[in-house]
Amino acid sequence: MLFLLLGCFWHYPLVPTTTAPTATSVVQAAEPPPITFSPLEEKLEIIFTGSTDADQRDRLSNLRELLHTMRAKDPVAQRRVYDFADGMLRIEARGVPQSLPVEEGLEPVVPILERQLGERQIEAAEHPPAPPPQPGPQAEQPIAERALEGTPFLPMPVAPTAFDLLGAARAQLGASAYIDAIQTLAPLTSPEAVTLRKEAVDAWARSERESAGAEFLAARALTGPARAEALVKARDHLVAINARFPDNNFAAAIADNIAKVNAELSP
């Protein structure tokens, strides 16, 4: 019994349930060096020079602008943009016309570009460029020698869409610039463009007929040779209207006006 009582009060050594935290050293990864975009820019310029497609040249111009703006960014972002741009240029290079004759075999465009870049590097190594001149005031330096940061890339001109041309023609028609509206609509063949052109032609013919009518009335008030000369001028004005746009709505009325002027000219 005594042993049982002693066993109830026996103290067993405590076993720690947790371990003390150990100090860990935190090592920061070194920041990668900045990325050089010069190889991509040279490849871009080769593709841009050999391209004849307006859409492709617009894409290359936008990509050139992106590379330019990434020069001041952190290296991680630069690496992502570099990889993206490199893939885009490999795709765009497929649209560059082949420079080899068919009988000599076709060589992929990308190796052609890489060979051209290699030739440029060898040429640059054999003929190092002359040291740059001392920088002067920005306004006095030629444009080609100014710092790239001070010479922003200009976007390629974008051809107007059919929607843009229709809007411009409506504005010209509202401003009574009928001939300008007709010329703006010349590339379009849609029903809306045809209707708008017909409206511009009729408005121009009506305006010119009224002007020739005023000349005719003024000529009738004259006498002698001046009267005949003024009548001939009014008649020629009417003839020019139908000659330029025979499909105008006033063509028949203008023909009657011409006959009336000829009657006045008869002795």
C-alpha positions in Angstrom: 0.0 0.0 0.0 2.8 2.4 0.8 4.4 1.7 -2.6 1.1 2.6 -4.3 0.9 5.9 -2.4 4.5 6.7 -3.3 3.8 5.9 -6.9 1.0 8.4 -7.0 3.3 11.3 -6.0 6.2 10.3 -8.0 7.4 13.2 -10.2 8.4 12.2 -13.7 10.8 14.5 -15.6 9.0 17.0 -17.8 9.5 16.6 -21.5 9.3 19.8 -23.5 6.6 19.8 -26.0 8.0 22.6 -28.1 11.4 23.4 -29.3 12.9 26.9 -29.2 12.9 28.6 -32.5 16.2 28.6 -34.3 17.5 31.7 -35.9 17.4 31.6 -39.7 19.4 33.8 -41.9 17.5 35.6 -44.6 19.5 36.0 -47.8 18.1 38.5 -50.3 18.5 37.5 -53.9 20.7 39.9 -55.8 18.8 42.1 -58.2 19.4 41.1 -61.8 21.3 43.5 -64.0 19.3 45.7 -66.5 18.4 44.2 -69.8 19.9 45.5 -73.0 17.3 45.9 -75.8 19.7 46.7 -78.6 19.6 43.3 -80.2 15.8 43.4 -80.3 15.8 46.9 -81.7 18.2 46.0 -84.5 16.1 43.0 -85.4 13.0 45.2 -85.3 14.5 47.7 -87.7 15.5 45.0 -90.2 12.0 43.7 -90.2 10.5 47.2 -90.4 12.7 48.1 -93.3 11.8 45.0 -95.3 8.0 45.1 -94.6 5.5 46.6 -97.0 2.4 45.8 -95.0 1.0 48.9 -93.3 -0.6 46.9 -90.4 2.7 45.1 -89.7 4.6 48.4 -89.7 2.1 49.8 -87.2 2.6 46.8 -84.9 6.4 47.2 -85.1 6.1 50.9 -84.4 4.1 50.1 -81.2 6.6 47.5 -80.2 9.5 49.9 -80.7 7.7 52.4 -78.5 7.2 49.7 -75.8 11.0 48.8 -75.8 11.8 52.5 -75.6 9.6 53.0 -72.5 11.0 49.9 -70.8 14.5 51.3 -70.5 13.8 52.9 -67.2 11.9 50.0 -65.7 13.1 47.4 -63.2 15.1 44.4 -64.7 12.4 41.8 -63.8 9.8 43.7 -65.9 12.4 44.3 -68.6 13.1 40.5 -68.9 9.4 39.8 -69.3 9.0 42.4 -72.0 12.2 41.2 -73.7 10.9 37.6 -73.9 7.6 38.9 -75.2 9.1 41.2 -77.8 11.5 38.4 -78.9 8.6 36.1 -79.6 6.6 38.8 -81.4 9.6 39.6 -83.7 10.0 35.9 -84.6 6.3 35.9 -85.6 6.6 39.2 -87.5 9.7 38.0 -89.3 7.6 35.4 -91.1 5.9 38.2 -93.1 9.1 39.7 -94.5 9.6 38.8 -98.2 12.3 36.2 -98.9 15.5 37.7 -100.4 16.8 34.5 -101.9 15.9 33.3 -105.5 13.6 30.3 -105.6 16.2 28.1 -107.5 18.7 28.6 -104.7 16.3 27.3 -102.1 14.3 29.1 -99.4 16.0 29.9 -96.1 13.8 30.7 -93.1 13.6 34.4 -92.4 14.7 34.3 -88.8 18.2 32.8 -89.6 18.5 35.5 -92.3 17.9 38.2 -89.7 20.3 36.5 -87.3 23.0 36.3 -90.1 22.5 40.0 -90.8 22.8 40.9 -87.2 26.0 38.8 -87.0 27.4 40.5 -90.0 26.7 43.9 -88.4 28.5 42.8 -85.2 31.6 41.6 -87.2 31.7 44.9 -89.2 31.4 46.9 -86.0 34.3 44.9 -84.4 36.5 45.4 -87.5 35.6 49.1 -87.9 35.0 50.6 -84.5 33.0 53.8 -84.6 34.6 57.1 -84.1 34.4 58.7 -80.6 31.3 60.8 -80.3 31.7 64.5 -80.4 31.4 66.6 -77.3 27.7 67.2 -76.5 26.5 70.7 -77.2 23.2 72.4 -76.5 20.2 70.2 -77.5 18.9 72.8 -79.9 22.3 73.0 -81.8 22.8 69.2 -82.2 21.6 67.6 -85.5 18.5 65.4 -84.9 20.4 62.2 -85.7 22.9 63.0 -82.9 20.5 63.9 -80.2 20.0 61.6 -77.2 17.3 59.0 -77.8 15.4 60.1 -74.7 15.0 63.5 -76.3 13.7 62.2 -79.6 10.4 60.4 -79.1 9.3 57.9 -81.7 6.5 59.2 -83.9 3.6 56.8 -84.5 3.1 55.6 -88.1 0.3 57.3 -89.9 -2.9 55.3 -89.8 -5.1 55.1 -92.9 -8.6 56.5 -92.3 -11.4 53.9 -92.0 -14.7 54.0 -94.0 -16.4 55.4 -91.0 -13.9 58.2 -90.8 -14.3 59.1 -94.5 -18.1 59.1 -94.2 -17.9 61.4 -91.2 -15.5 63.8 -92.9 -17.7 63.8 -96.1 -20.8 64.7 -94.0 -18.9 67.6 -92.4 -17.7 68.9 -95.8 -21.2 68.6 -97.2 -22.6 70.6 -94.2 -19.9 73.3 -94.9 -21.0 73.5 -98.6 -17.6 72.0 -99.6 -19.3 69.8 -102.2 -16.3 68.9 -104.3 -14.2 68.1 -101.3 -17.0 65.7 -100.1 -17.1 64.1 -103.5 -13.3 63.5 -103.5 -13.4 62.2 -99.9 -16.1 59.6 -100.9 -14.2 58.5 -104.0 -12.6 55.4 -102.4 -15.9 54.1 -101.0 -18.5 52.0 -102.7 -21.0 51.2 -100.0 -24.7 52.2 -100.5 -24.4 54.9 -97.9 -21.4 56.4 -99.6 -23.1 56.3 -103.0 -26.1 58.1 -101.6 -24.0 60.7 -99.9 -22.0 61.3 -103.1 -25.2 61.8 -105.1 -26.4 64.3 -102.6 -23.1 66.2 -102.9 -23.2 66.1 -106.7 -26.7 67.5 -106.9 -26.0 70.2 -104.3 -22.9 71.3 -106.3 -24.9 71.3 -109.6 -27.7 73.4 -108.1 -25.2 75.9 -106.6 -23.3 76.2 -109.9 -26.6 76.5 -111.9 -27.7 79.4 -109.7 -24.3 81.1 -110.2 -24.6 80.7 -114.0 -28.2 82.1 -113.9 -26.9 85.2 -112.1 -24.3 85.6 -114.8 -27.0 85.3 -117.5 -29.2 87.9 -115.9 -26.3 90.3 -115.6 -25.3 89.7 -119.2 -28.7 90.5 -120.6 -28.5 94.0 -119.0 -25.4 94.8 -121.1 -25.1 96.0 -124.6 -22.7 95.6 -127.5 -19.7 93.2 -127.5 -19.7 93.0 -123.6 -23.1 91.5 -123.7 -22.2 88.7 -126.1 -19.0 88.0 -124.1 -20.9 87.8 -120.8 -23.5 85.5 -122.4 -20.8 83.1 -123.7 -19.3 83.0 -120.3 -22.6 82.1 -118.7 -23.2 79.4 -121.3 -19.8 77.9 -120.8 -20.5 77.8 -117.1 -23.6 75.8 -117.7 -21.9 73.4 -120.1 -19.2 72.7 -117.6 -21.7 71.6 -115.0 -23.2 68.8 -117.1 -19.7 67.9 -118.5 -18.3 67.3 -115.1 -21.2 65.4 -113.5 -23.7 64.3 -116.2 -25.7 62.3 -113.6 -26.8 65.3 -111.6 -30.5 65.8 -111.1 -30.5 69.2 -112.9 -29.0 68.0 -116.1 -32.2 68.4 -118.2 -32.9 71.8 -116.7 -29.4 72.9 -117.4 -29.6 71.8 -121.0 -32.7 74.0 -121.4 -30.8 76.9 -119.9 -28.0 76.4 -122.4 -30.6 76.5 -125.3 -32.0 79.7 -123.9 -28.6 81.4 -123.7 -27.8 80.3 -127.3 -31.1 81.9 -128.4 -30.0 85.2 -126.8 -26.7 85.0 -128.7 -28.5 84.5 -132.1 -28.7 87.7 -134.2 
